[in-house]
């Protein structure tokens, strides 16, 4: 079982795709393959004149949490390059505590 993972606070994700690009470059993945994929939910109307539109970065089976970078004491590439700083790396315990602190619109992944 994985002990480290990613916490994604998608309330603040801007949909910039930096995580995807950083991951593709770090893992040297070919076209059509991705270690993290940005999903889009919305837009949809919640109430009249109020819309919901979320971008949700989701690690794929190709994600190895940038094991080589982490071994060197660095953050995974997606975390390092996230412009909105909404992706965090840590242990299961750290991420669970952080998710409880942040509340809604967070997801923890253990690729």
Secondary structure by P-SEA (a helix, b strand, c coil): cccbbbbbccccccccaaaaaaaaaaaccccccccbbbbbcccccccccbbbbbbbbbbccccccaaaaaaacccccccccccccccccccaaaaaaaaaaacccbbbbcc
